[in-house]
Amino acid sequence: MNSGKKSSSLRNIWSKKLEGSRSSNSGRTQQRKRHQMMDDVFQPRLVLPADVKEEAPEEQSPDVDQQEPKPLQIKEEQEELWTSQEGEQLNVKEETDTRFPLTAAPIKSALDEALEYIKELEARLEKVDLSPTLFSRYCVSDDQIRFYTKFPSESVVRIYWESIASSASRLVYWTRAPKIGNEAFSEPRPARSMPLIDEFLMDSFRVAVGMKEQLIADMFQVSIATVSRVTITWANYLFIVFSSINIWISREKVKASMPRRFLKFSPNVRVVLDGTEVALETPSSLTLQSETFSAYQNRTTLKGLIRVAPCGLMTFVSALYAGCISDKEITKVSGVLPLLEPADEVMADKVFLIQDLLDEVGAKLIIPPFKHPGQFSEKETEQTQAIARLRIIVERAIARVKRYHIWDAPVPLTLIGTVNQIWFNCCFLANYQKTKSFMHVNCCSEINY
């Protein structure tokens, strides 16, 4: 009796466990079917394998001895079922990854690009020098700016720098330019050893202050070759920028800005003409010495021609020629004659005997009267004094150019290939040395930075 009860109770226990396992298996099967339906909705191309069919367990034998190994068999079936379910899940994942291999690829590539960009920014940041620039050290006040750059104030320097900074950042040093030809580089070659604003300051030290290259090299802690390379590069760059601007103003704007003293004595004056000379280092060649020797200066020089509007603005700058050239010849070859119009008046010193040249374009020459045996008449005296008072504006313009102290010493022969560019740059920037001249540039010559 007891054995029969025990066997029946064991049978009931095992049957309940079996039913529980069946219910759990059926629950998993239903859950997997729901997942399969959701996958079919969101991933229509995904085909999952068929559900695993469970086989019904064999009927239990009433024999007690044969019931004892049943738990092991049921446990093995459950383990096999769980193993098959895990394998199906792995197969589903593998099949999903195989059918949709690009789902994770965009995220990975975007992350890789972001990491590469971060590394690039870090590399750029390492190259950036966060130390204060020498420009911020030397050009603090307006007085320092006038001394080192010849600009009248910080506001004028700011306008000037903002107008050229974007193009100056793409400069190619002159030592590299002949090799690359027309090829364009996103970065200068060779790489810059200092901030761009400090290169501008270095050029100002050389041209405006007139410092020697050795002194500049010591101040900037660079080599003399670097100073020479920066100076020549900036001279050519500024020449290209400034020469593309038309500083010759129309007759209407000349009259609109003409001072009263001109309106009284010479209302039709278009330009006031004069020449000037800069000292040149004596060459070793006797031929060059004879060509560059100036009888007026009694030494080797370079000669240039400047024409100023009555308002004081320099509107024409010629190239520098050998010191032996005459005033008439330099007027002929400088290229100013085609700019004149009929009925224009040109005021000059009496050494400029160019009336025959002006007759070709219909212009008139105004010069002081020549000395003659008799005494000057009252009219001639007034004319001489008036012309002298009016011609002072061209003398002042030349004095503004000579304030660039590079002209204090003889021009070295090493700069003979760049001296014309430096000369033109100094003449052009001399218009900015006074606020009044700066206003004339904006109002009269249509220079728009």
C-alpha positions as CSV (number, residue, x, y, z in Angstrom):
1,M,0.0,0.0,0.0
2,N,2.7,2.4,0.9
3,S,4.7,1.6,-2.2
4,G,1.6,2.1,-4.3
5,K,1.0,5.5,-2.7
6,K,4.6,6.5,-3.1
7,S,4.5,5.5,-6.8
8,S,1.3,7.4,-7.4
9,S,2.6,10.5,-5.6
10,L,5.9,10.4,-7.6
11,R,3.9,10.1,-10.8
12,N,1.8,13.1,-9.9
13,I,4.9,15.1,-9.1
14,W,6.6,14.2,-12.4
15,S,3.5,14.8,-14.3
16,K,3.2,18.3,-12.8
17,K,6.8,19.0,-13.6
18,L,6.3,17.8,-17.1
19,E,3.2,20.0,-17.6
20,G,5.2,22.9,-16.2
21,S,7.9,22.4,-18.6
22,R,5.4,22.1,-21.5
23,S,3.7,25.3,-20.4
24,S,7.0,27.1,-20.2
25,N,8.1,25.7,-23.5
26,S,4.8,26.7,-25.1
27,G,5.2,30.2,-23.5
28,R,8.6,30.5,-25.1
29,T,7.3,29.3,-28.4
30,Q,4.5,31.9,-28.3
31,Q,6.9,34.6,-27.3
32,R,9.2,33.6,-30.2
33,K,6.3,33.7,-32.6
34,R,5.4,37.2,-31.4
35,H,9.1,38.3,-31.9
36,Q,8.9,36.7,-35.4
37,M,5.8,38.6,-36.3
38,M,7.4,41.9,-35.1
39,D,10.5,41.1,-37.1
40,D,8.4,40.4,-40.2
41,V,6.7,43.8,-39.8
42,F,9.9,45.9,-39.3
43,Q,12.2,43.8,-41.3
44,P,10.1,42.4,-44.2
45,R,13.1,40.7,-46.0
46,L,14.1,38.8,-42.9
47,V,13.1,35.2,-43.1
48,L,13.4,33.3,-39.8
49,P,13.6,29.6,-39.6
50,A,10.6,27.6,-38.7
51,D,9.6,27.1,-35.1
52,V,10.9,24.1,-33.3
53,K,8.2,21.6,-32.9
54,E,8.1,19.8,-29.6
55,E,7.4,16.1,-29.6
56,A,4.9,14.8,-27.1
57,P,6.5,12.8,-24.4
58,E,5.9,9.2,-24.2
59,E,3.2,7.8,-22.0
60,Q,4.2,6.9,-18.5
61,S,4.4,3.3,-17.5
62,P,2.7,2.3,-14.3
63,D,5.7,0.4,-13.3
64,V,7.6,2.0,-10.4
65,D,10.9,0.6,-11.5
66,Q,10.6,2.1,-14.9
67,Q,9.6,5.6,-13.6
68,E,12.8,6.3,-11.8
69,P,15.0,7.1,-14.9
70,K,12.2,9.4,-16.3
71,P,13.4,12.6,-14.6
72,L,16.8,12.2,-16.3
73,Q,15.2,11.8,-19.7
74,I,12.9,14.8,-19.2
75,K,15.8,16.9,-18.1
76,E,17.8,15.9,-21.1
77,E,14.9,16.8,-23.4
78,Q,14.6,20.2,-21.7
79,E,18.4,20.8,-22.1
80,E,18.1,19.8,-25.8
81,L,15.1,22.1,-26.2
82,W,16.9,25.0,-24.6
83,T,20.0,24.3,-26.7
84,S,18.0,24.2,-29.9
85,Q,16.3,27.5,-28.9
86,E,19.6,29.2,-28.2
87,G,21.0,27.9,-31.5
88,E,17.9,29.3,-33.3
89,Q,18.4,32.7,-31.7
90,L,22.1,32.6,-32.8
91,N,21.1,31.6,-36.3
92,V,18.6,34.4,-36.4
93,K,21.2,36.9,-35.3
94,E,23.7,35.6,-37.8
95,E,21.2,35.6,-40.6
96,T,20.1,39.2,-39.7
97,D,23.8,40.3,-39.7
98,T,24.3,38.5,-43.1
99,R,21.2,39.9,-44.7
100,F,21.7,43.4,-43.4
101,P,25.5,44.0,-43.2
102,L,25.2,47.8,-43.6
103,T,23.1,48.6,-40.6
104,A,26.0,49.2,-38.3
105,A,28.5,50.4,-41.0
106,P,27.4,54.0,-41.3
107,I,27.6,54.5,-37.5
108,K,31.1,53.0,-37.5
109,S,32.3,55.2,-40.4
110,A,30.9,58.3,-38.9
111,L,32.6,57.6,-35.7
112,D,35.9,57.0,-37.5
113,E,35.5,60.3,-39.4
114,A,34.8,62.1,-36.2
115,L,37.9,60.6,-34.5
116,E,40.1,61.5,-37.4
117,Y,38.8,65.0,-37.4
118,I,39.5,65.3,-33.7
119,K,43.0,64.1,-34.2
120,E,43.5,66.6,-37.0
121,L,42.3,69.4,-34.8
122,E,44.6,68.3,-32.0
123,A,47.5,68.3,-34.5
124,R,46.6,71.8,-35.6
125,L,46.3,73.0,-32.0
126,E,49.8,71.7,-31.2
127,K,51.2,73.8,-34.1
128,V,49.4,77.0,-32.9
129,D,51.5,79.3,-30.8
130,L,49.4,80.7,-28.1
131,S,52.1,83.0,-26.8
132,P,51.5,86.8,-27.3
133,T,52.6,88.2,-30.6
134,L,55.4,90.7,-30.9
135,F,52.9,93.1,-32.6
136,S,50.9,93.2,-29.4
137,R,54.0,93.9,-27.5
138,Y,55.5,96.7,-29.6
139,C,52.3,98.3,-31.0
140,V,50.3,99.1,-27.9
141,S,49.7,102.9,-28.2
142,D,49.1,105.1,-31.2
143,D,52.5,106.7,-30.7
144,Q,54.1,103.2,-31.0
145,I,52.0,102.4,-34.1
146,R,53.1,105.7,-35.8
147,F,56.7,104.9,-35.0
148,Y,56.9,101.3,-36.1
149,T,54.3,101.2,-38.9
150,K,53.8,104.9,-40.0
151,F,50.1,104.5,-39.7
152,P,48.4,107.3,-37.8
153,S,46.3,105.2,-35.3
154,E,45.2,101.8,-34.3
155,S,41.9,102.1,-36.1
156,V,43.7,102.7,-39.4
157,V,45.9,99.7,-38.8
158,R,42.9,97.6,-38.1
159,I,41.2,98.6,-41.3
160,Y,44.3,98.0,-43.3
161,W,45.0,94.6,-41.7
162,E,41.4,93.3,-42.0
163,S,41.6,94.1,-45.8
164,I,44.7,92.1,-46.5
165,A,44.8,89.4,-43.8
166,S,42.7,86.8,-45.7
167,S,44.9,87.0,-48.9
168,A,48.1,87.4,-47.0
169,S,47.5,84.1,-45.2
170,R,47.9,82.3,-48.5
171,L,51.3,83.8,-49.3
172,V,54.0,81.7,-50.9
173,Y,57.5,82.8,-50.0
174,W,59.5,84.1,-53.0
175,T,62.2,81.4,-52.6
176,R,59.5,78.8,-53.3
177,A,57.4,80.6,-55.9
178,P,59.7,80.0,-58.9
179,K,59.6,76.3,-58.3
180,I,55.8,75.8,-57.9
181,G,54.8,78.1,-60.8
182,N,51.1,78.4,-61.0
183,E,50.4,75.6,-58.6
184,A,48.3,76.7,-55.5
185,F,49.0,75.5,-52.0
186,S,46.5,75.7,-49.1
187,E,49.4,76.4,-46.7
188,P,52.5,78.5,-47.3
189,R,55.8,76.8,-48.3
190,P,57.8,76.5,-46.2
191,A,55.7,76.6,-43.1
192,R,55.5,79.9,-41.2
193,S,57.8,80.2,-38.3
194,M,55.9,83.1,-36.8
195,P,52.3,84.6,-36.7
196,L,51.2,86.5,-39.8
197,I,50.9,89.7,-37.9
198,D,54.5,89.4,-36.8
199,E,55.6,89.0,-40.4
200,F,53.8,92.3,-41.1
201,L,55.7,93.9,-38.2
202,M,59.0,92.5,-39.4
203,D,58.4,94.1,-42.8
204,S,57.5,97.4,-41.0
205,F,60.7,97.2,-39.0
206,R,62.7,96.8,-42.2
207,V,60.9,99.4,-44.3
208,A,59.3,101.9,-41.9
209,V,61.9,101.9,-39.1
210,G,64.9,101.1,-41.3
211,M,66.4,98.5,-39.0
212,K,69.2,96.3,-40.2
213,E,68.5,92.7,-41.0
214,Q,70.8,91.5,-38.2
215,L,69.0,93.5,-35.6
216,I,65.6,92.3,-36.7
217,A,66.8,88.7,-36.7
218,D,68.0,89.1,-33.1
219,M,64.7,90.6,-32.0
220,F,62.5,87.9,-33.7
221,Q,65.0,85.1,-32.9
222,V,65.2,84.0,-36.5
223,S,67.9,83.8,-39.1
224,I,68.9,86.7,-41.4
225,A,67.8,84.6,-44.3
226,T,64.3,84.5,-42.8
227,V,64.2,88.3,-42.5
228,S,65.3,88.7,-46.1
229,R,62.7,86.1,-47.3
230,V,59.9,87.8,-45.4
231,T,60.8,91.3,-46.5
232,I,61.0,90.4,-50.2
233,T,57.8,88.3,-50.1
234,W,55.8,91.1,-48.4
235,A,57.2,93.7,-50.7
236,N,56.0,91.8,-53.8
237,Y,52.7,90.9,-52.2
238,L,51.8,94.5,-51.2
239,F,52.9,95.7,-54.6
240,I,50.5,93.3,-56.3
241,V,47.7,94.4,-54.1
242,F,48.3,98.2,-54.2
243,S,49.1,98.4,-58.0
244,S,45.7,96.8,-58.7
245,I,44.0,99.9,-57.2
246,N,43.5,102.9,-59.5
247,I,44.7,105.9,-57.5
248,W,44.4,108.3,-60.5
249,I,41.3,110.4,-59.8
250,S,39.0,112.1,-62.3
251,R,39.0,115.8,-63.1
252,E,35.6,116.3,-61.4
253,K,36.9,114.9,-58.1
254,V,40.1,117.0,-58.4
255,K,38.0,120.1,-58.5
256,A,35.6,118.9,-55.8
257,S,38.5,118.5,-53.4
258,M,40.6,121.5,-54.6
259,P,41.7,123.9,-51.9
260,R,40.7,127.6,-52.2
261,R,44.2,128.8,-52.9
262,F,44.3,126.6,-56.1
263,L,40.9,127.9,-57.1
264,K,42.2,131.4,-57.0
265,F,45.4,131.1,-58.9
266,S,45.2,127.8,-60.9
267,P,41.7,126.4,-61.1
268,N,42.5,124.0,-63.9
269,V,45.5,122.3,-62.3
270,R,45.2,118.5,-62.5
271,V,48.5,117.4,-60.9
272,V,51.6,118.9,-59.4
273,L,54.7,117.2,-60.7
274,D,58.1,116.7,-59.1
275,G,61.0,114.2,-59.1
276,T,63.1,112.8,-56.2
277,E,66.1,110.6,-55.8
278,V,67.2,107.9,-53.3
279,A,70.8,107.0,-52.6
280,L,72.1,103.7,-54.0
281,E,75.0,101.6,-52.9
282,T,77.9,102.1,-55.3
283,P,78.2,99.1,-57.6
284,S,81.6,97.7,-58.4
285,S,81.0,97.9,-62.1
286,L,82.2,101.1,-63.7
287,T,79.5,100.9,-66.3
288,L,76.8,100.8,-63.6
289,Q,78.5,103.6,-61.7
290,S,78.3,105.9,-64.7
291,E,74.6,104.9,-65.4
292,T,73.5,105.5,-61.8
293,F,75.5,108.6,-61.1
294,S,73.5,111.7,-60.5
295,A,75.2,115.1,-61.1
296,Y,72.6,116.8,-58.9
297,Q,73.3,114.5,-55.9
298,N,77.0,113.9,-56.8
299,R,76.6,110.2,-56.1
300,T,74.9,107.0,-57.4
301,T,71.2,107.3,-57.1
302,L,67.8,106.0,-58.3
303,K,65.3,108.6,-59.6
304,G,61.5,108.5,-59.4
305,L,58.6,110.7,-60.5
306,I,55.6,111.6,-58.3
307,R,52.5,113.5,-59.2
308,V,50.1,114.8,-56.5
309,A,46.6,116.1,-56.8
310,P,45.9,119.6,-55.4
311,C,44.2,117.9,-52.4
312,G,47.6,116.4,-51.4
313,L,46.9,112.8,-52.5
314,M,49.6,111.0,-54.5
315,T,47.8,109.9,-57.7
316,F,50.8,108.7,-59.7
317,V,54.1,107.0,-58.8
318,S,56.6,106.0,-61.4
319,A,59.2,103.3,-61.2
320,L,62.8,104.1,-60.1
321,Y,65.2,104.7,-62.9
322,A,69.0,105.2,-63.0
323,G,70.1,108.5,-61.5
324,C,71.5,109.8,-64.8
325,I,68.1,110.1,-66.4
326,S,66.8,113.6,-67.2
327,D,63.5,115.0,-65.9
328,K,62.1,115.2,-69.5
329,E,63.0,111.7,-70.3
330,I,61.5,110.2,-67.1
331,T,58.3,112.1,-67.8
332,K,58.2,110.6,-71.3
333,V,58.8,107.0,-70.2
334,S,56.9,107.0,-66.9
335,G,53.5,106.6,-68.5
336,V,51.8,109.6,-67.0
337,L,51.2,111.5,-70.3
338,P,48.4,109.1,-71.5
339,L,46.5,109.8,-68.3
340,L,46.2,113.6,-69.0
341,E,43.2,115.1,-70.8
342,P,42.9,118.2,-73.0
343,A,42.8,121.5,-71.1
344,D,44.5,119.9,-68.1
345,E,47.2,122.0,-66.4
346,V,50.4,120.5,-64.9
347,M,52.3,122.4,-62.4
348,A,56.0,121.7,-62.0
349,D,59.4,123.2,-61.3
350,K,61.1,125.2,-64.0
351,V,63.6,122.4,-64.7
352,F,60.8,120.3,-66.2
353,L,60.9,121.5,-69.9
354,I,58.1,119.3,-71.0
355,Q,55.7,121.6,-72.8
356,D,56.3,119.9,-76.1
357,L,55.3,116.6,-74.5
358,L,52.2,118.1,-73.0
359,D,51.2,119.6,-76.4
360,E,50.7,116.1,-77.7
361,V,47.9,115.5,-75.3
362,G,46.5,119.1,-75.2
363,A,47.7,119.9,-71.7
364,K,49.4,123.0,-70.4
365,L,52.5,123.5,-68.3
366,I,52.7,125.9,-65.4
367,I,56.2,126.7,-64.2
368,P,57.8,129.7,-62.5
369,P,59.1,132.4,-64.9
370,F,62.8,132.1,-65.8
371,K,65.3,134.7,-64.7
372,H,66.1,137.4,-67.2
373,P,68.4,140.4,-67.3
374,G,65.6,142.8,-66.2
375,Q,63.7,142.8,-63.0
376,F,60.6,140.6,-62.5
377,S,57.4,142.4,-63.1
378,E,54.7,142.5,-60.4
379,K,52.7,139.8,-62.3
380,E,55.8,137.5,-62.6
381,T,56.6,138.0,-58.9
382,E,53.0,137.1,-57.8
383,Q,53.1,134.1,-60.2
384,T,56.4,132.9,-58.8
385,Q,55.2,133.2,-55.2
386,A,51.9,131.5,-56.0
387,I,53.5,128.6,-57.7
388,A,56.0,128.2,-54.8
389,R,53.1,128.1,-52.3
390,L,51.1,125.6,-54.3
391,R,54.1,123.4,-55.1
392,I,54.7,122.8,-51.4
393,I,52.1,120.0,-51.4
394,V,54.3,117.8,-53.6
395,E,57.3,118.5,-51.4
396,R,55.3,117.4,-48.4
397,A,54.2,114.3,-50.2
398,I,57.8,113.4,-50.9
399,A,58.7,114.1,-47.3
400,R,56.0,111.6,-46.2
401,V,57.6,109.0,-48.4
402,K,61.0,109.7,-47.0
403,R,59.7,109.1,-43.5
404,Y,60.1,105.4,-44.3
405,H,63.6,105.1,-43.0
406,I,64.7,102.5,-45.4
407,W,65.6,105.4,-47.6
408,D,67.9,107.0,-45.0
409,A,70.8,104.7,-46.0
410,P,71.9,103.8,-49.5
411,V,69.7,101.1,-51.0
412,P,71.8,97.8,-50.8
413,L,72.4,96.1,-54.1
414,T,70.8,92.9,-52.7
415,L,67.4,94.8,-52.8
416,I,67.8,96.0,-56.4
417,G,65.3,93.5,-57.6
418,T,62.7,94.6,-55.1
419,V,63.4,98.3,-54.7
420,N,60.7,99.3,-57.2
421,Q,58.1,97.4,-55.2
422,I,59.2,98.9,-51.9
423,W,59.2,102.4,-53.4
424,F,55.7,102.1,-54.7
425,N,54.4,100.6,-51.5
426,C,55.9,103.5,-49.5
427,C,54.3,106.1,-51.8
428,F,51.0,104.4,-51.6
429,L,51.0,104.0,-47.9
430,A,52.1,107.6,-47.4
431,N,48.5,108.6,-48.3
432,Y,47.5,106.9,-45.0
433,Q,49.9,108.8,-42.7
434,K,47.4,111.5,-41.9
435,T,43.7,111.2,-41.2
436,K,43.0,113.9,-43.7
437,S,44.8,112.1,-46.5
438,F,43.0,108.9,-45.5
439,M,39.7,110.7,-46.0
440,H,40.8,111.9,-49.4
441,V,41.7,108.4,-50.3
442,N,38.2,107.2,-49.5
443,C,36.4,110.1,-51.0
444,C,38.5,111.0,-54.0
445,S,40.2,108.0,-55.4
446,E,37.5,105.3,-54.9
447,I,39.8,103.1,-53.0
448,N,37.5,100.7,-51.2
449,Y,39.1,98.1,-48.9
